Amino acid sequence: MNKSILNITNRIIEKSKASRNNYLFQMNEALNDSVNRSSLSCGNLAHAFAGCDLHDKDSLKGDAKVNIGIVSSYNDMLSAHKTYETYPDLIRDQASKIGAVAQVAACVPAMCDGVTQGQKGMELSLISRDVIAMSTAIGMSHNMFDAGLCLGICDKIVPGLLIGALKFGHLPFAFVPGGPMPSGISNVEKNRIRQEYAKGNISKKELLDGESASYHSAGTCTFYGTANSNQMLMEIMGLHLPGSSFVAPNTSLREALTLESVRQVKNNATSKSGLLKDVINEKSIVNGIVGLLATGGSTNLTLHIIAIAAAAGIKIDWQDFSDLSDTVPLLTRVYPNGSSDVNDFHNAGGMTVLINELLNGGFLNEDVETLVGKGLKEYTKFPTFENNQFKFQDKELKSGNDDIIATHSKPFSHNGGIKVLKGNLGTSVIKTSAVEEANWYVKAEAIVIQEQNQLTELFQSGNLNKDFVLVVSNQGPKSNGMPELHQLTPILSILQHQGHKVALVTDGRMSGASGKIPAAIHLSPEAVDKGPISKILDGDIIELDPKNSSLNILVNEEKLLKRKSIIVSRKKFGMGTELFSMVRPLMSSSKEGASFLNYE
């Protein structure tokens, strides 16, 4: 195994000893108490299975049969979650056939950043992760379940489900994907249409037609953003079935994988194996970060993996990401890091080929427990049908397209493309894998705004025909929920294409759609906490230097200290945001996972 990754893994194990032992103590206490429906009163039980059919009622009266709790993020407004509409019936039927019972334990909210982009509702996006975690815990708290199935895909949903499930780590869990929609127009063409609209060259109708041709059916969006980074994460950490993350919806293989997930988690519950507390440990967390880096995945996961790890008593930080990034090679090119989409990636061998390459290069901890047993080698098999029988099969483990999946010996880049930037503005992260190296370094005057739409006004007035660093302040977790700032991308891309050196600095997010502009994001401390970003003025010189991992304002330190912080006071209501006013001040910093939960 690669020595650097082994050393980082051991470092994480060492610094997590106390908190991890506390977590395992809690889970072992729960395991010893176990799920024992006979310990519930007759009234408890009667309420719990009142809505079941007679067969399931008889099954649930004793402890002999496994009861699987389903936590679903289904809704039929969002394409990725529409796929889950028929899953409960499918799962219940399969459970009955194999001598188990399945009940929907909870439904959790699933919002889409694509819908709320630039809208007031986006202020609830990041905070919804913690709400989902609490909703998952509430659903599983009835002490009726021997195992869990989590149905979730997108941005905050999968991390929230996993954080909640980890409080029931004494049980086995499986995460069940829904699969990506068929490819629409290319992501390159979609981006071109957006830029043409930003320039004023096409109408809003033409823009909508283009967007609709890209996002056009049930299934996950096909670019490699946060939703698909989540799917990668669940598979490489052993919570999906092997090779299942990107199998298309409404296919016989997708259905077979869902049925197999039920069988597997039922068997795990019977044998007391594959317990979530054992699957998610320091080694699998490192594997998740390695997968993120090797695929050039979503920067949102630099928040979510920290929060997931904390829920399992594991302490990681951005320096761990950065140190791993120095070692882990970039092995995939999927939009926005290339022109291909996740369907192309899957057809080129997908997660199976990727995991095999990472194992062969010594970049993964192989000795982990997974949903399907001991060791990651099981994840180098392909799900398939043979003689109409579903099975996991050994096949040639070679990339079907070297422009999409590279070998570990000839990677697209020798580092993973997520770096930590430090300096007198604080600490931030930058995703360099999609940025041409010639565009990494920017030293220019600051243009400071407090809202995304101010950039459009400046662009339309012709005041941006120069090199500059755009500073978008007061966008952190405590300020307004840390919204994604995708509206900035088309305009900044146009200006960069015109030859200007441009960059972004913000205490907000850019997520999985982080593009070709160098962007120092998640800056901490945030403006509301009187971080240095709150003191930047128009005309200050900002130096962003990813090669040297630095971000600095070139202003005399004494002069900077004397400045007053600019903190924006926004209206505290609208789209339900007022309901969260009590917890917003409790949000931790970006580098601590941006959470209000108490994980202990």
Secondary structure, 3 states (H helix, E strand, C coil): CCHHHHHHHHHHHHHCHHHHHHHHHHHHHHHHHCCCHHHCCHHHHHHHHCCCCHHHHHHHCCCCCCEEEEEECCCCCCHHHHCCCCHHHHHHHHHHHCCCEEEEEEECCCCCHHHHCCCHHHHHHHHHHHHHHHHHHHHHCCCCCCEEEEECCCCCHHHHHHHHHHHHCCCEEEEECCCECCCCCCHHHHHHHHHHHHCCCCCHHHHHHHHHHHCCCCCECCCCCHHHHHHHHHHHCCCCCCCCCCCCCCCHHHHHHHHHHHHHHHHHHHHCCCEHHHHCCHHHHHHHHHHHHHHCCCCCHHHHHHHHHHHCCCCCCHHHHHHHHCCCCECECCCCCCCCCHHHHHHCCHHHHHHHHHHHCCCCCCCCEECCEECHHHHHCEEEEECCEEEEECCCCCCCCCCCECECCECCECCCCEEEEEECCEEEEEECCCCCHHHCCEEEEEEEECCCHHHHHHHHCCCCCCCEEEEECCCCHHHHCCCECCCHHHHHHHHHHCCCCEEEEECCECHHHCCCCCEEEEEECCHHHCCHHHHCCCCCEEEEEHHHCEEEECCCHHHHHHCCCCCCCCCCCCCCHHHHCCCHHHCCCHHHCCCCCCCC
